[in-house]
């Protein structure tokens, strides 16, 4: 099985949206969309737990890790959080409105290398 970016026949197809992301990028993008779609539908306790796990993961990936990889992880986490907040605001689901979830989001933002002041 060959990825689409290596398929010479795909150059001759005239369909819109034929181009797909390379497999690793597509997997990450799909995971971000899944996270953003599913988080607002979870109970507040599950939301808090998931956000705390993401925060601890980002905190453990300290400066000793490859800075490019850490930046990519932080950007992907930020995008997933942004899309989850958009999804929560745009539909009539449980949302992210519990106090504990808000605290977990604030902690996540403080751990982020792009927002942190230290």
N, C-alpha and C positions, 0 to 999 in steps of 0.2 A: 504494500500500500504506500502510495506516494502522496506527500502533501501537495496542496493546490499550487503553491508557489513554485513547485518543481514540475508541474504538468504543462508541457508545451502546447497541448491541445486547447488549454484554457485561453490561450491568446487569440484563438479563432472564434470563440463564442461571443455572441453579441447581446448577452443578457446584462441587464442592469444589476448592480450589487454582486457581481461575480467575484470581485476581489474579496478575499477573506484575509484576516490577519494571519501571520505565521502562527503555527500551532502553540508555542509557548505564550505568545501575546494573547491569542484567542482564549486560551484557558484562563489566564488572569482576568481578562475583560469579562468573561462569562461568570467567574467567581465574584467579581465586583457587582455585576448586575444581580446575581442571585442573592448576595448579602443585602444589597439595597432593597430588593423586593421583599425578602423574607423577614428582615429585622423588625419592621413596623408591625408585622402580624404576630409577633411573639408576645408572650406575657411580659409584664415589666420585670419580673424576677429573671427571666431568661435573657432579656435585653441587657440588664445590668451585668449579668454573668459574662455574656459575650463581650461586652465593651470592656470589662475589667481584664478579660483574657487578652484582648487586643492591646490594651494599655501595657500590661506586663510584658507581652512579647516585644513591643516597641521599646520599652525601657531596658529589657535585657539585651537587645541588639544595640549595645552601647557603641561608643566611638571606636572601640577596638575592631569593629567589623568594617568591611570595605565601605567607604563613604558613598560610593556610587550605588551600591546595593542597598544600603541603609536609606539613601534618598529615594530610591525607587519604591522601597517598602512604605516609607512615610507618605509618598505621593499617592500610592495605591490605597492606603488606609484612609487618607484624606478624601480621595475621590469616593470611596465606598461610603464613608460617613456622610458626605455631602449628598450623594444620591439617596441614601437612606432617609435623611432629613427631608429631602424633596418629596420622596414617596410618602412619608408620614404626613406631610402637610397637604398633599394633593388628593388624598383619598380618605374615605371614612373607615379607617382601620383603627386598631388600638392606638397606634402612634408611639411617640417617644416622649410622652408628657409626664411620666412619673418623676418624682424628685430624685430617686435613686439613679434613674437613667440619666437625668440631667447632670448629676454629680459625676457619673462615670464618663460622660462626654467631656465634661470640663477637665477631668483628670487626663483623659486621652489627649486633649488639646495642649495641656501643659507639658506632657511628655514628648510631644512632637518636636523634632529638631528644628522645624521651621518657625515655630512659635515660641519655643523655650528661650529664655534670655541667658541661660548659663552655658 
